[in-house]
Amino acid sequence: MYKAVILTELSELSSMRSEWNRLWENGESRTPYQSWEWNFSWAKSLGKNAGLYIVALREPDGELVCIAPFRAERIFGFIRRVTFNSQTASIYPDFIIKAGAEEPVLSFLADFLLNSTSVNVLDLIIAEPSTNLRFLHSAIKAAGWQKISAVDYTKRLLVDMGESYEEYLGALSSKMRQEIRAEARKLEKQHKVEFCVTEAGSDLESAMQTLFQLNALKWVGAPEKKHPERRECYRVLHGLGAARIFTLTCDDLPVGALSALLTDDTIFAEIAGFDFSIGKFDLGKVFYHYLYLWAQENGFRRIDLSSGEEPYKFRYNPLILGKWNFVAYSSPIPFVATKLNARLSRAPKQIRSVLINSRLYRSSGVHSLYQWLKNR
């Protein structure tokens, strides 16, 4: 029915930009995390040995109908585990599929991966309201994958601001409305407050430095070394108008910052940081007050607060959606190997070394099975 091609080189991915984005722009599941720019930038930043494993499906006439932006890694050297290319960083990784073709495409892809490749483990994260969620589980099961689990493990929080900011505020609790306005007035009374956004020609590097310095105040770590892959993506997307960094300053001193990706009428919040040493202000409420005002003034109607279940996010009256993790195995062997690898990964390095090099392990059936499968 479809012709499948597996891409493992950046050069192969590079040549697909126009086709990829045409499919993405017309698909049902459309966030910045399915665009060619995001996926290529992330793959490029990971280097040549990133384990790209992108599956492209075409109709018999050559029309591109699906891109599965995967990467592959080896467990114990012989178990191939497949995830989305930037699954550790993309808020909402997903397939890119021609609208209306999700069911037959996912059915074909699940069967192809199980029976025509050496993929042993699927470990995929997808967030609602992706159309692909409706078909993925049944497609994996029908193809014959084993030990399938589908876990709604956290929430996606999406704020719909309606037609005006005042209308949106009316949807919040009276207490929340009062706190937002009171905190903004208090900060403005004591400081010269500015809310800035990077535009084309802005000093993006300086804005990123500020962002990661503020972020490091909470999460520690060296700011200049934080998120190197994401920085690469921001550089590409910022030039296209698809990424921005918002900064809140008091008396010209940056006290809050947020990176965001933009598409259609939605702002996707990414990395945030705040300097609470300025005083007893709720900088989060003030920052998002200015962000929502900017969004309304610039034609955006939704703020995606990303996934997670931090209490502050729920105070903005978001639409609560699920974020799912689908895991499936080709047979019991990769299931056991994956579980064993997870246990070893949690053990200190010294213990792992002793276990793997121990006489007991080397004389056991597990070691013999590992060597046999590795050399097949």
Secondary structure as UniProt FT lines:
FT   STRAND          3..7
FT   HELIX           10..14
FT   TURN            15..16
FT   HELIX           17..25
FT   HELIX           32..34
FT   HELIX           36..46
FT   TURN            48..49
FT   STRAND          54..58
FT   TURN            60..61
FT   STRAND          64..68
FT   STRAND          70..75
FT   TURN            76..78
FT   STRAND          79..84
FT   TURN            85..89
FT   STRAND          96..97
FT   TURN            99..100
FT   HELIX           102..115
FT   STRAND          121..127
FT   TURN            128..129
FT   TURN            131..132
FT   HELIX           133..143
FT   STRAND          146..160
FT   TURN            162..163
FT   HELIX           165..170
FT   HELIX           174..190
FT   STRAND          193..197
FT   TURN            200..201
FT   HELIX           204..219
FT   HELIX           223..225
FT   HELIX           228..239
FT   TURN            240..241
FT   STRAND          243..250
FT   TURN            251..252
FT   STRAND          253..263
FT   TURN            264..265
FT   STRAND          266..274
FT   HELIX           276..278
FT   HELIX           283..297
FT   TURN            298..299
FT   STRAND          302..307
FT   HELIX           311..314
FT   TURN            315..316
FT   STRAND          319..329
FT   HELIX           332..346
FT   HELIX           349..357
FT   HELIX           359..363
FT   HELIX           365..374
//
